[in-house]
Every structure is written in structure tokens, then in C-alpha cells.
């Protein structure tokens, strides 16, 4: 990683699909709400819609097709090299649908954020909205967290919490949660770029204070 003092922090965003979180962060940078530079967008899927969105915003894009690599290790090492070429200060996973090896997560640890559509540590993995409904939960949400070796397990930075309504289904919940994603991810990236948010010893800190396990909670 490059510690760039005089220059703006450089952000690399990894996507696999729609790229709406990538877009929300890139727009916040474009609107100067985040004082940073988008160094590039990398997709492991050549036809990801997010690539079109990134190109429409004039952003640098790269493709690294995981199907062309013989193993997860080879892919992750090639991905590390591709990211490093962009000299990032922060790597943002935004709907990047690949499980990353420990080599990768250790390499970027402390400088690697992810967004996960549940109130972590609840519902790691997939189908989070349906699982929250099936469990009869009264609340659901989305979490931005630092990435460690444990899948969806690193320290939380910020969560948005929503009530689950009687009429909710997974689709409705997912749509309300995405609105929140586009609010909290730019906030976390802004905090990081301002040097306010950090990870030390498997804990997240904001303004020098250790955050609770939930991270900062925004309730609506
Ligand atoms: C989001 O729901 C995020 O929580 C999950 O993947 C989805 C990505 O959506 N990790 P998008 O590609 O940013 O629109």
C-alpha cells in the first residue's frame, strides 16, 4: 500500500455486478463529499453492469476474469498485483462476489472494507434478507466492516438498522436496505480517507475511540 501524504487517498473498488455501491462512492468523490481519488474499478466479471457505470463516469476500469485462473491462489495473487498497480490507500469491496484467500485479506488488512447486507455478526454468508424474515426478526440491516480472514467476520465500522414490516418480503427488504447501503458506505469511506476510521489489533477505531462490536449504528 502507498501512504500518500501530499496526494489525496487513492481508492480502488472491486465489483462483480450492478455496481450501485461503487457508483454511490464514486459520486461522493466526484461531488467532493469525499476528498479522495478513485484510482480504478476492477471487476472479475467482464460483463458486469458496474463497468458500464464506471466508464460513464470516466473512471479507469480493469477486468480480471476469475474463470481464466487455475486456482483461487493464482487469481488472488494476480488480483493483488492488479490492485497494487493502481497504488491504493483503500480497497473497497462493493458486491465483489469472490471469496478471498487469507493471503489476499492479510495483504490489505486494515485497508480493506466490505459491505454486507445484514447486522453482522448475524447472517454471515448469503440470503441474508430471507434468513432475517424466516427467523422472525423485528430488525434487519446492513454493515460496513473491515475485512479479515474470517468471511464477513472483521470488525464493524457502521451499520444501518431498519424495522422489518409485517408486509415485508426479501425483495422489498433488499430494496430498502440498498438505499441505506448507499448512505453508509460513502460515510465509512469518507471517515477512512480522513484518517478517522482505522483498524488496529482486530478492532475498529473512530476518532481514536474503539468502536462497539456493532460499529456506529444508524437507525431509521
Ligand atoms: C449489496 O447488496 C451488498 O450489500 C452486497 O452485494 C450487493 C452489491 O450491490 N455485498 P451493488 O453491486 O453495489 O449494486
Boltz pocket constraint, residues with backbone or C-beta under 6 A from the ligand:
constraints:
  - pocket:
      binder: B
      contacts: [[A, 15], [A, 16], [A, 17], [A, 18], [A, 19], [A, 20], [A, 21], [A, 22], [A, 50], [A, 94], [A, 95], [A, 96], [A, 115], [A, 116], [A, 117], [A, 142], [A, 178], [A, 181]]
      max_distance: 6.0
